[in-house]
């Protein structure tokens, strides 16, 4: 039973001989053709092998290694000086800028010196006056002593003159002390830096009146050398004590986010008691800070070297998992 494939016929220009047949492909025939086409395709090429992964080999070595303890430290200036007025007066001049580095002996502040110059001149005049009186009183007393020896003057009058001469000498000493005080007050009108350090904020501006022991005009922090305070557990106290007895202990400090090499200092202070609340001991290292990498109040990472272990077997840190 052969079945013919159906055909469609349509006419062109309404003429019978122009009939065109179009074959309609059934779904079964279409699937068979696709299966033959796929069976004849070429196989895909195999993926290339992956490259070898490089492996770094760490060697085990034997060398002298330091025994160290780590801690978090806090930077403290070696000295903090609050510059205050020692005499009252008008703040006339400030000879530095905020944040400047100042040297020891550098002039920082000038207070109006005119009242103290006048007081010094007055004390000097009083000294000159009293000196003339004292010289006259002493000469009279000496003359009356001679007359007393000759029996001409009574002893009571000579004693009175001698006492007056002695009082004049005492007045001279008081005048000399007043001059020294006036000179000192005049000297206090010029405030100088007692240390090398970095200045902070100027708290009293020129033109204001300053008082004795009032708010500081400026605060100076000595930052070279500088301290680093840190604490260690009490368990390592025997090692610290033994190391201090043998040599100066080395302390290293590194600032977080600072790419420079750690700073090296020396352990200079061990507190005389253990903190009962934390069971730790307060230590302090002193560091040269010529590059100003350490700043007061900064937190740093501290490494204290306790001792050195000879012939230690060492492996790279990356090898420890």
C-alpha positions in Angstrom: 0.0 0.0 0.0 1.9 2.9 -1.3 0.6 6.3 -0.3 1.5 9.3 -2.5 2.7 12.4 -0.9 0.1 15.1 -0.9 0.6 18.0 -3.2 -0.7 21.5 -3.5 -1.5 23.2 -6.7 -2.1 26.8 -7.3 -2.5 28.6 -10.5 -0.7 31.6 -11.9 -2.6 34.1 -14.0 -5.6 31.7 -14.0 -4.0 29.4 -16.6 -4.3 25.6 -16.1 -0.8 24.8 -17.4 0.9 27.0 -14.8 0.2 24.7 -11.9 3.3 24.3 -9.6 3.6 21.4 -7.1 5.2 21.9 -3.7 6.1 18.9 -1.6 5.1 18.9 2.1 7.7 17.2 4.2 6.2 15.2 7.0 7.7 15.4 10.6 9.0 11.8 10.5 11.0 12.5 7.4 12.5 15.7 8.9 13.6 13.9 12.1 15.3 11.1 10.0 17.3 13.7 7.9 18.5 15.5 11.2 19.7 12.2 12.7 21.7 11.3 9.5 23.3 14.8 9.5 24.3 14.6 13.1 25.8 11.1 12.8 28.1 12.3 10.1 29.7 15.3 12.1 33.3 15.2 13.1 34.3 14.7 16.9 35.5 17.8 18.8 39.3 18.1 19.6 40.4 17.3 23.2 41.2 20.2 25.6 44.9 21.0 26.0 46.5 20.0 29.4 46.8 22.7 32.1 50.3 24.1 32.8 52.1 22.9 35.9 51.6 24.9 39.2 54.9 26.3 40.5 55.8 25.2 44.0 58.2 27.2 46.3 60.4 25.0 48.5 61.5 26.5 51.9 64.7 25.2 53.4 65.1 24.3 57.1 68.1 26.2 58.5 69.9 26.4 61.8 70.8 29.8 63.2 70.7 32.1 66.2 67.1 33.4 66.8 65.9 36.1 69.2 63.4 35.3 71.9 60.9 38.1 71.7 57.6 39.3 73.2 55.2 41.6 71.4 52.9 44.3 72.9 51.0 47.4 72.0 52.7 50.6 73.2 51.8 54.3 73.6 54.1 57.1 72.7 54.8 59.8 75.3 56.9 62.9 75.1 60.0 62.9 77.2 58.9 66.2 78.8 55.9 68.4 78.5 56.4 72.1 79.4 53.6 74.5 79.9 54.8 78.0 79.3 53.1 80.4 81.8 53.6 84.0 82.8 55.6 84.6 86.0 54.7 88.3 86.1 51.4 89.9 85.2 51.2 92.2 82.2 50.2 92.7 78.6 51.3 90.0 76.2 53.1 92.1 73.7 54.7 89.7 71.2 54.7 86.0 70.2 57.9 85.1 68.3 56.9 81.6 67.0 54.2 80.0 65.0 51.9 77.2 66.2 53.5 73.8 65.6 57.1 75.2 65.2 60.1 73.3 66.4 61.8 75.5 69.0 65.3 75.3 70.5 66.4 75.6 74.1 66.9 79.2 74.9 64.9 80.6 72.0 62.7 83.6 72.8 59.0 82.7 72.7 56.9 85.5 74.2 57.4 89.1 75.3 55.4 90.7 78.1 55.3 94.5 78.2 58.5 95.3 80.2 57.9 99.1 80.8 56.4 98.8 84.3 59.2 96.5 85.5 61.8 98.8 83.9 60.4 101.7 86.0 60.4 99.5 89.1 64.0 98.7 88.5 65.0 102.3 88.1 63.1 103.2 91.3 65.0 100.5 93.2 68.3 101.7 91.9 67.5 105.3 92.9 66.6 104.2 96.4 69.9 102.3 96.7 71.8 105.4 95.7 70.0 107.5 98.2 70.4 105.1 101.0 74.0 104.5 100.2 74.8 108.2 100.6 72.9 108.3 104.0 74.7 105.2 105.1 78.1 106.6 104.3 77.3 109.8 106.2 75.9 107.9 109.2 78.9 105.7 109.4 81.4 108.6 109.3 79.5 110.4 112.1 79.5 107.2 114.2 83.3 106.8 113.6 84.0 110.4 114.7 81.9 110.1 117.8 83.6 106.9 118.7 86.9 108.8 118.7 85.4 111.6 120.8 84.1 109.0 123.2 87.6 107.6 123.6 88.8 111.0 124.4 86.1 111.4 127.0 84.3 114.3 125.2 81.1 112.6 124.1 78.7 110.6 126.3 78.4 106.9 125.5 74.6 107.0 125.0 74.9 109.4 122.1 77.7 107.4 120.5 75.5 104.3 120.7 72.6 106.1 119.0 74.8 107.1 116.1 76.3 103.7 115.8 72.8 102.1 115.6 71.8 104.6 112.9 74.8 103.7 110.9 74.0 100.0 111.2 70.4 100.6 110.2 71.6 102.4 107.1 73.8 99.4 106.2 70.7 97.2 106.5 68.8 99.5 104.3 71.4 99.2 101.7 71.1 95.4 101.8 67.3 95.7 101.4 67.7 98.1 98.4 70.1 95.6 96.8 67.6 92.8 97.2 64.9 95.0 95.7 67.1 95.7 92.7 67.6 91.9 92.2 63.8 91.4 92.5 63.2 94.1 89.9 65.8 92.7 87.6 64.3 89.2 87.9 60.8 90.6 87.2 62.1 92.4 84.1 63.8 89.1 83.0 60.5 87.3 83.4 59.0 89.6 80.8 60.9 87.5 78.2 59.8 83.9 78.1 62.3 81.5 76.6 62.0 77.8 75.7 63.6 75.6 78.4 63.9 72.5 76.0 64.1 71.6 72.4 60.6 70.6 71.3 57.5 71.1 69.3 55.0 73.9 70.2 51.3 73.4 70.3 48.3 75.8 70.1 48.9 79.4 71.3 46.2 79.8 74.0 46.8 83.5 74.7 47.0 85.9 71.8 49.0 89.2 71.8 47.2 92.1 73.4 45.7 90.1 76.2 46.6 90.5 79.8 48.3 87.5 81.4 48.4 86.6 85.1 50.8 84.7 87.2 50.1 80.9 87.2 47.1 81.4 84.8 46.4 79.3 81.7 49.5 78.3 79.8 50.4 80.5 76.8 51.7 77.4 74.9 52.6 73.8 75.7 55.9 72.4 74.4 56.5 68.6 73.9 60.0 67.3 73.8 59.9 64.7 71.0 63.5 63.8 70.5 64.3 61.6 72.3 60.9 60.2 73.1 59.3 57.5 75.3 57.2 54.4 74.4 55.2 52.9 77.3 54.0 49.3 77.1 53.1 46.4 79.4 54.1 42.8 79.4 52.7 39.8 81.4 54.1 39.1 84.8 55.2 35.6 83.7 58.1 37.0 81.7 59.4 39.1 84.6 62.2 36.5 85.4 63.5 36.8 81.8 63.4 40.6 81.9 65.2 40.7 85.2 67.9 38.3 83.9 68.4 40.2 80.7 68.6 43.6 82.4 71.4 42.2 84.7 73.4 41.0 81.6 73.0 43.9 79.1 70.8 46.7 77.8 67.6 45.3 76.4 66.6 46.3 72.8 63.1 47.5 72.0 61.7 47.9 68.5 58.6 50.0 67.7 56.7 50.1 64.4 54.0 52.5 63.5 50.9 50.9 61.8 50.7 51.8 58.1 54.3 53.1 58.2 56.3 51.4 55.5 59.6 52.3 57.1 61.8 50.0 59.1 61.0 49.7 62.8 62.7 52.1 65.2 65.2 50.6 67.6 65.4 51.9 71.2 66.6 50.8 74.6 64.6 49.7 77.7 65.1 52.4 80.3 62.4 51.9 82.9 60.7 49.0 84.7 57.9 49.8 87.1 58.5 48.9 90.8 55.2 46.9 91.1 53.0 44.6 89.2 49.5 45.9 88.3 47.2 43.8 90.5 44.2 44.3 88.2 45.9 43.1 85.0 48.8 41.1 86.2 51.2 43.1 83.9 54.3 45.2 84.4 54.7 48.7 83.0 57.9 49.1 80.9 59.3 52.1 79.0 61.7 52.3 76.0 63.6 55.4 74.9 63.9 56.1 71.2 65.8 58.6 69.1 63.2 60.4 67.0 65.2 62.6 64.7 62.8 61.9 61.8 59.7 62.6 64.0 58.2 59.2 63.1 56.9 58.8 66.6 54.4 61.3 67.9 53.0 61.8 71.4 49.8 59.8 71.9 50.5 57.5 69.0 49.8 53.7 69.4 52.6 51.5 68.1 53.5 47.8 67.9 56.4 46.9 70.3 58.8 44.0 70.2 61.0 43.4 73.3 64.0 41.1 72.8 64.5 39.0 75.9 67.4 36.8 74.8 68.9 34.9 71.8 68.6 31.2 71.3 71.7 29.8 69.5 71.5 26.9 66.9 67.7 27.1 66.6 66.0 25.1 63.8 64.1 27.6 61.7 61.5 27.1 58.9 59.7 29.7 56.9 56.5 31.1 58.4 54.6 30.3 55.2 55.3 26.6 55.8 53.4 26.5 59.0 49.7 25.7 58.5 
